[in-house]
Amino acid sequence: MPDKKRNRDIEVDDDYVVADMNIEGLPWYRKEEPSRKNPNAEPMSKRSMWRYTFVAVGAGLTIVFIFGILGAAFIWFCNNIWFR
């Protein structure tokens, strides 16, 4: 049977937060909110914000269109071929 111990490197904590676990009611809850904003980040311009918005809406509408076409094709298949 092979040895199940693995050689793991110890990673250094870089303070990257994936999910904030500072929730009221938990024993480790702290009222003070740590500052997590990036001081070097540039604010988004209105043009950039609109571009991201339109791309996101376009992606969503593309998915809706594909599912709609597939649904219509399925209904057509059921009515004209399968249920004859």
N, CA, C and O atoms as a MOPAC input file, in Angstrom:
PM7 MOZYME 1SCF
protein

 N      0.85000 1    -1.17900 1     0.00000 1
 C      0.00000 1     0.00000 1     0.00000 1
 C      0.89000 1     1.23500 1     0.00000 1
 O      1.80100 1     1.33200 1     0.82200 1
 N      0.64800 1     2.18200 1    -0.90400 1
 C      1.51100 1     3.35800 1    -0.97300 1
 C      1.30700 1     4.27700 1     0.22600 1
 O      0.24400 1     4.31500 1     0.84500 1
 N      2.34400 1     4.99400 1     0.51700 1
 C      2.30700 1     5.93800 1     1.63100 1
 C      1.39400 1     7.10600 1     1.26300 1
 O      1.57700 1     7.72600 1     0.21500 1
 N      0.41100 1     7.41300 1     2.11500 1
 C     -0.56900 1     8.44900 1     1.79700 1
 C     -0.11900 1     9.84400 1     2.20400 1
 O     -0.82300 1    10.82100 1     1.94900 1
 N      1.03900 1     9.94600 1     2.83200 1
 C      1.52900 1    11.27100 1     3.20700 1
 C      2.03300 1    11.98100 1     1.96400 1
 O      2.75000 1    11.40000 1     1.14900 1
 N      1.65500 1    13.23300 1     1.82900 1
 C      2.07500 1    14.00600 1     0.67500 1
 C      3.02700 1    15.10400 1     1.11700 1
 O      2.93500 1    15.63600 1     2.22300 1
 N      3.91600 1    15.41200 1     0.24000 1
 C      4.83600 1    16.50900 1     0.49900 1
 C      4.16400 1    17.78700 1     0.02100 1
 O      4.09500 1    18.04200 1    -1.18100 1
 N      3.66200 1    18.60100 1     0.96600 1
 C      2.95000 1    19.82300 1     0.61700 1
 C      3.79200 1    21.03000 1     1.02200 1
 O      4.38200 1    21.07800 1     2.10100 1
 N      3.82300 1    21.98300 1     0.12800 1
 C      4.51700 1    23.22900 1     0.43800 1
 C      3.62600 1    24.09600 1     1.31600 1
 O      2.40900 1    24.14000 1     1.13700 1
 N      4.24400 1    24.77700 1     2.25500 1
 C      3.49300 1    25.69100 1     3.11000 1
 C      3.30900 1    26.99400 1     2.34900 1
 O      4.28000 1    27.62700 1     1.93300 1
 N      2.04500 1    27.38800 1     2.17100 1
 C      1.75100 1    28.60200 1     1.43000 1
 C      1.67900 1    29.78300 1     2.39000 1
 O      1.23500 1    29.64300 1     3.52900 1
 N      2.11200 1    30.92500 1     1.92800 1
 C      2.07700 1    32.13400 1     2.72000 1
 C      0.72100 1    32.79800 1     2.51400 1
 O      0.23900 1    32.89900 1     1.38500 1
 N      0.10600 1    33.24900 1     3.60500 1
 C     -1.19400 1    33.90600 1     3.52000 1
 C     -1.03300 1    35.27400 1     2.87600 1
 O     -0.26800 1    36.10800 1     3.36100 1
 N     -1.76100 1    35.50800 1     1.77300 1
 C     -1.66100 1    36.78500 1     1.07300 1
 C     -2.87600 1    37.67200 1     1.32600 1
 O     -3.06300 1    38.66400 1     0.62000 1
 N     -3.70300 1    37.34300 1     2.31100 1
 C     -4.88900 1    38.11100 1     2.70600 1
 C     -5.92400 1    38.22400 1     1.59300 1
 O     -6.70700 1    39.17300 1     1.58800 1
 N     -5.95000 1    37.29500 1     0.66100 1
 C     -6.95600 1    37.28400 1    -0.39600 1
 C     -8.21800 1    36.64700 1     0.16100 1
 O     -8.18500 1    35.50400 1     0.61700 1
 N     -9.33500 1    37.37400 1     0.13000 1
 C    -10.58600 1    36.89900 1     0.69700 1
 C    -11.50200 1    36.43800 1    -0.42800 1
 O    -11.87200 1    37.22800 1    -1.29700 1
 N    -11.86900 1    35.15700 1    -0.41000 1
 C    -12.78700 1    34.62000 1    -1.39800 1
 C    -14.22100 1    34.82200 1    -0.91100 1
 O    -15.06800 1    35.31000 1    -1.65900 1
 N    -14.49000 1    34.45400 1     0.32500 1
 C    -15.82000 1    34.64400 1     0.91400 1
 C    -15.63500 1    35.20700 1     2.31800 1
 O    -14.95200 1    34.61100 1     3.15100 1
 N    -16.24000 1    36.34300 1     2.56800 1
 C    -16.11500 1    36.98500 1     3.87900 1
 C    -16.92300 1    36.20500 1     4.89900 1
 O    -18.13600 1    36.05400 1     4.75600 1
 N    -16.25900 1    35.71400 1     5.91900 1
 C    -16.92300 1    34.92600 1     6.95400 1
 C    -17.19100 1    35.73500 1     8.21500 1
 O    -17.50900 1    35.16200 1     9.25700 1
 N    -17.06900 1    37.06300 1     8.13800 1
 C    -17.35400 1    37.93000 1     9.27000 1
 C    -18.85300 1    38.22700 1     9.28200 1
 O    -19.29200 1    39.28500 1     8.83200 1
 N    -19.63300 1    37.27100 1     9.80500 1
 C    -21.08500 1    37.34500 1     9.79100 1
 C    -21.57100 1    37.50900 1    11.21800 1
 O    -21.09400 1    36.83200 1    12.12900 1
 N    -22.52700 1    38.41800 1    11.41100 1
 C    -23.05400 1    38.67400 1    12.74500 1
 C    -23.69200 1    37.40900 1    13.31500 1
 O    -24.47000 1    36.74000 1    12.63500 1
 N    -23.36000 1    37.08500 1    14.56100 1
 C    -23.89200 1    35.90200 1    15.21600 1
 C    -22.87200 1    34.78500 1    15.32900 1
 O    -23.04000 1    33.87400 1    16.14000 1
 N    -21.81500 1    34.84100 1    14.52800 1
 C    -20.76300 1    33.83600 1    14.63300 1
 C    -19.77900 1    34.25700 1    15.72700 1
 O    -19.62800 1    35.45000 1    15.99300 1
 N    -19.11200 1    33.29800 1    16.36000 1
 C    -18.24900 1    33.64600 1    17.48800 1
 C    -17.07300 1    34.55000 1    17.12300 1
 O    -16.57300 1    35.26500 1    17.99200 1
 N    -16.62500 1    34.54500 1    15.90200 1
 C    -15.47200 1    35.35200 1    15.51400 1
 C    -15.87100 1    36.67800 1    14.87300 1
 O    -15.02500 1    37.34800 1    14.28000 1
 N    -17.14400 1    37.07300 1    14.97700 1
 C    -17.63300 1    38.30100 1    14.35600 1
 C    -16.95700 1    39.52700 1    14.97600 1
 O    -16.87400 1    39.64700 1    16.19900 1
 N    -16.47800 1    40.42900 1    14.12400 1
 C    -15.90100 1    41.70600 1    14.55800 1
 C    -16.67400 1    42.83100 1    13.87900 1
 O    -16.88000 1    42.80400 1    12.66500 1
 N    -17.10500 1    43.83200 1    14.67400 1
 C    -17.90100 1    44.91300 1    14.11800 1
 C    -17.09700 1    45.79900 1    13.18100 1
 O    -17.62600 1    46.27800 1    12.17800 1
 N    -15.83600 1    46.02100 1    13.49100 1
 C    -15.04300 1    46.90000 1    12.62800 1
 C    -14.81500 1    46.21400 1    11.28500 1
 O    -14.43700 1    45.04400 1    11.22600 1
 N    -15.04800 1    46.95000 1    10.22500 1
 C    -14.91100 1    46.40500 1     8.87000 1
 C    -13.51500 1    46.72000 1     8.35200 1
 O    -13.15800 1    47.89200 1     8.23100 1
 N    -12.71700 1    45.69800 1     8.04300 1
 C    -11.38500 1    45.97100 1     7.51100 1
 C    -11.48100 1    46.55700 1     6.10300 1
 O    -12.38500 1    46.21900 1     5.33800 1
 N    -10.55900 1    47.41900 1     5.78100 1
 C    -10.54200 1    48.03100 1     4.46000 1
 C     -9.94300 1    47.05200 1     3.46500 1
 O     -8.78600 1    46.65300 1     3.59500 1
 N    -10.73500 1    46.66300 1     2.46800 1
 C    -10.26900 1    45.70300 1     1.46900 1
 C    -10.15800 1    46.32700 1     0.08800 1
 O     -9.84600 1    45.63800 1    -0.88300 1
 N    -10.40800 1    47.61000 1    -0.00400 1
 C    -10.35200 1    48.24400 1    -1.30700 1
 C     -8.91200 1    48.43700 1    -1.74400 1
 O     -8.02800 1    48.71000 1    -0.93200 1
 N     -8.69800 1    48.29300 1    -3.01200 1
 C     -7.37500 1    48.46200 1    -3.58600 1
 C     -7.12300 1    49.96100 1    -3.77200 1
 O     -7.83500 1    50.60600 1    -4.54200 1
 N     -6.14100 1    50.52200 1    -3.09500 1
 C     -5.90600 1    51.96000 1    -3.23500 1
 C     -5.33900 1    52.33700 1    -4.60000 1
 O     -5.41700 1    53.50100 1    -4.99400 1
 N     -4.77500 1    51.38400 1    -5.32500 1
 C     -4.19000 1    51.66300 1    -6.63800 1
 C     -5.17300 1    51.46500 1    -7.78300 1
 O     -4.82600 1    51.71400 1    -8.93800 1
 N     -6.39400 1    51.02000 1    -7.48800 1
 C     -7.36300 1    50.73600 1    -8.54000 1
 C     -7.92400 1    52.03200 1    -9.11800 1
 O     -8.20300 1    52.98800 1    -8.39400 1
 N     -8.08100 1    52.03900 1   -10.42900 1
 C     -8.66700 1    53.19900 1   -11.09400 1
 C    -10.16600 1    52.97900 1   -11.22700 1
 O    -10.59700 1    51.86100 1   -11.51100 1
 N    -10.96800 1    54.01700 1   -11.02700 1
 C    -12.41900 1    53.84100 1   -11.19600 1
 C    -12.76800 1    53.60800 1   -12.66600 1
 O    -12.06700 1    54.07300 1   -13.56600 1
 N    -13.85400 1    52.88700 1   -12.88900 1
 C    -14.27800 1    52.59500 1   -14.26100 1
 C    -14.88700 1    53.84400 1   -14.88100 1
 O    -15.60700 1    54.59700 1   -14.22500 1
 N    -14.58900 1    54.04400 1   -16.13800 1
 C    -15.21600 1    55.15700 1   -16.85100 1
 C    -16.63200 1    54.75300 1   -17.24000 1
 O    -16.97300 1    53.57000 1   -17.23800 1
 N    -17.45300 1    55.74500 1   -17.57300 1
 C    -18.83600 1    55.43900 1   -17.96000 1
 C    -18.87000 1    54.59800 1   -19.23100 1
 O    -19.69600 1    53.69400 1   -19.36400 1
 N    -17.96800 1    54.90000 1   -20.16300 1
 C    -17.93900 1    54.13600 1   -21.40700 1
 C    -17.58000 1    52.67100 1   -21.13300 1
 O    -18.17900 1    51.76100 1   -21.70600 1
 N    -16.60700 1    52.45800 1   -20.26300 1
 C    -16.20200 1    51.09700 1   -19.92400 1
 C    -17.33000 1    50.36600 1   -19.19300 1
 O    -17.56600 1    49.18200 1   -19.43600 1
 N    -18.02300 1    51.06900 1   -18.30200 1
 C    -19.12500 1    50.45900 1   -17.57000 1
 C    -20.24500 1    50.05200 1   -18.52400 1
 O    -20.78500 1    48.95200 1   -18.40300 1
 N    -20.60300 1    50.92300 1   -19.47500 1
 C    -21.63200 1    50.59200 1   -20.44500 1
 C    -21.20100 1    49.44400 1   -21.34200 1
 O    -22.02200 1    48.60300 1   -21.71000 1
 N    -19.92100 1    49.39900 1   -21.69600 1
 C    -19.42200 1    48.30900 1   -22.53000 1
 C    -19.58600 1    46.96700 1   -21.80900 1
 O    -20.06600 1    45.99900 1   -22.40000 1
 N    -19.18800 1    46.90900 1   -20.53400 1
 C    -19.34700 1    45.66800 1   -19.76800 1
 C    -20.82100 1    45.30100 1   -19.62900 1
 O    -21.18000 1    44.12600 1   -19.70200 1
 N    -21.67600 1    46.30600 1   -19.42800 1
 C    -23.10600 1    46.04600 1   -19.28700 1
 C    -23.68300 1    45.45800 1   -20.56700 1
 O    -24.39900 1    44.45800 1   -20.51800 1
 N    -23.38100 1    46.06400 1   -21.71300 1
 C    -23.91400 1    45.57000 1   -22.97800 1
 C    -23.37400 1    44.19400 1   -23.32600 1
 O    -24.10400 1    43.36800 1   -23.87500 1
 N    -22.12200 1    43.93500 1   -23.02100 1
 C    -21.56200 1    42.61000 1   -23.29700 1
 C    -22.23700 1    41.55700 1   -22.42700 1
 O    -22.53800 1    40.46200 1   -22.90200 1
 N    -22.48000 1    41.88200 1   -21.14500 1
 C    -23.14200 1    40.92700 1   -20.25200 1
 C    -24.57800 1    40.66300 1   -20.69400 1
 O    -25.02400 1    39.51600 1   -20.70500 1
 N    -25.31000 1    41.72800 1   -21.06300 1
 C    -26.68600 1    41.55800 1   -21.52600 1
 C    -26.70300 1    40.77900 1   -22.84400 1
 O    -27.56900 1    39.92800 1   -23.04900 1
 N    -25.76400 1    41.06200 1   -23.72700 1
 C    -25.68100 1    40.33100 1   -24.98900 1
 C    -25.40500 1    38.85700 1   -24.78400 1
 O    -25.97900 1    38.01200 1   -25.47200 1
 N    -24.52100 1    38.53700 1   -23.83500 1
 C    -24.24300 1    37.13200 1   -23.54400 1
 C    -25.48200 1    36.43900 1   -22.99600 1
 O    -25.78200 1    35.30600 1   -23.37500 1
 N    -26.20400 1    37.11400 1   -22.10400 1
 C    -27.42700 1    36.52800 1   -21.55800 1
 C    -28.48500 1    36.31800 1   -22.62000 1
 O    -29.14200 1    35.27700 1   -22.65000 1
 N    -28.65600 1    37.30500 1   -23.49600 1
 C    -29.65200 1    37.17000 1   -24.56500 1
 C    -29.26300 1    36.08600 1   -25.56700 1
 O    -30.13500 1    35.42500 1   -26.13000 1
 N    -27.97300 1    35.89800 1   -25.79400 1
 C    -27.52700 1    34.82000 1   -26.67200 1
 C    -27.91100 1    33.46400 1   -26.09900 1
 O    -28.37800 1    32.58700 1   -26.82600 1
 N    -27.71700 1    33.29500 1   -24.81500 1
 C    -28.07200 1    32.02800 1   -24.15900 1
 C    -29.57900 1    31.81300 1   -24.21600 1
 O    -30.03700 1    30.70300 1   -24.48800 1
 N    -30.35900 1    32.87300 1   -23.96000 1
 C    -31.81900 1    32.76500 1   -24.03300 1
 C    -32.24900 1    32.41200 1   -25.45800 1
 O    -33.14600 1    31.58900 1   -25.64500 1
 N    -31.62400 1    33.02100 1   -26.45400 1
 C    -31.94700 1    32.74200 1   -27.85000 1
 C    -31.66000 1    31.28400 1   -28.19500 1
 O    -32.47600 1    30.63200 1   -28.84800 1
 N    -30.51300 1    30.76600 1   -27.76500 1
 C    -30.15000 1    29.37400 1   -28.05400 1
 C    -31.14800 1    28.42100 1   -27.40100 1
 O    -31.60700 1    27.47700 1   -28.04300 1
 N    -31.49100 1    28.65600 1   -26.13100 1
 C    -32.46800 1    27.78800 1   -25.47000 1
 C    -33.84000 1    27.90600 1   -26.11700 1
 O    -34.56400 1    26.91400 1   -26.20300 1
 N    -34.21500 1    29.10200 1   -26.57400 1
 C    -35.49200 1    29.27100 1   -27.25800 1
 C    -35.54600 1    28.50100 1   -28.55600 1
 O    -36.54400 1    27.84200 1   -28.84700 1
 N    -34.47200 1    28.57500 1   -29.35100 1
 C    -34.41300 1    27.81900 1   -30.60200 1
 C    -34.48200 1    26.31700 1   -30.33100 1
 O    -35.19600 1    25.58900 1   -31.02100 1
 N    -33.73500 1    25.85600 1   -29.32300 1
 C    -33.77500 1    24.42600 1   -28.98500 1
 C    -35.16300 1    24.00100 1   -28.50500 1
 O    -35.62600 1    22.91100 1   -28.83900 1
 N    -35.82700 1    24.85100 1   -27.72800 1
 C    -37.18200 1    24.53400 1   -27.26900 1
 C    -38.16200 1    24.47100 1   -28.42400 1
 O    -38.99200 1    23.56500 1   -28.49400 1
 N    -38.06400 1    25.44300 1   -29.34000 1
 C    -38.95000 1    25.43900 1   -30.51100 1
 C    -38.68500 1    24.22200 1   -31.38700 1
 O    -39.62600 1    23.61500 1   -31.89800 1
 N    -37.42200 1    23.85800 1   -31.56800 1
 C    -37.08700 1    22.67900 1   -32.36300 1
 C    -37.63300 1    21.41000 1   -31.71100 1
 O    -38.10600 1    20.50900 1   -32.40500 1
 N    -37.56900 1    21.33600 1   -30.39300 1
 C    -38.10400 1    20.17000 1   -29.69000 1
 C    -39.61800 1    20.07600 1   -29.85300 1
 O    -40.15600 1    18.99700 1   -30.10100 1
 N    -40.30100 1    21.21300 1   -29.71300 1
 C    -41.75600 1    21.21400 1   -29.88900 1
 C    -42.11600 1    20.82600 1   -31.31800 1
 O    -43.04000 1    20.04000 1   -31.52700 1
 N    -41.40500 1    21.36000 1   -32.29800 1
 C    -41.65100 1    20.99400 1   -33.69800 1
 C    -41.42700 1    19.49300 1   -33.90900 1
 O    -42.22300 1    18.82700 1   -34.57000 1
 N    -40.33800 1    18.97100 1   -33.34100 1
 C    -40.03400 1    17.54600 1   -33.46100 1
 C    -41.14400 1    16.70100 1   -32.85000 1
 O    -41.57300 1    15.71100 1   -33.44200 1
 N    -41.60800 1    17.08900 1   -31.66900 1
 C    -42.66700 1    16.32300 1   -31.01100 1
 C    -43.95400 1    16.34200 1   -31.82900 1
 O    -44.59600 1    15.30500 1   -31.99400 1
 N    -44.33700 1    17.51400 1   -32.34500 1
 C    -45.60700 1    17.62900 1   -33.07400 1
 C    -45.56500 1    16.97900 1   -34.45200 1
 O    -46.54500 1    16.34900 1   -34.85000 1
 N    -44.49400 1    17.10500 1   -35.17600 1
 C    -44.47300 1    16.67600 1   -36.56900 1
 C    -43.86400 1    15.30400 1   -36.80300 1
 O    -44.15100 1    14.68500 1   -37.82800 1
 N    -43.05400 1    14.81500 1   -35.91900 1
 C    -42.37400 1    13.53400 1   -36.15900 1
 C    -42.72800 1    12.49800 1   -35.10400 1
 O    -43.14600 1    11.39000 1   -35.44100 1
 N    -42.56700 1    12.84000 1   -33.84800 1
 C    -42.70000 1    11.84200 1   -32.78800 1
 C    -44.14900 1    11.41800 1   -32.58000 1
 O    -44.41900 1    10.22200 1   -32.47400 1
 N    -45.09200 1    12.36100 1   -32.51800 1
 C    -46.48900 1    12.06700 1   -32.16900 1
 C    -47.36600 1    11.71700 1   -33.37300 1
 O    -48.58500 1    11.64800 1   -33.22000 1
 N    -46.81000 1    11.49700 1   -34.54400 1
 C    -47.62400 1    11.15400 1   -35.71500 1
 C    -48.16000 1     9.77600 1   -35.63500 1
 O    -48.86500 1     9.33400 1   -36.54200 1

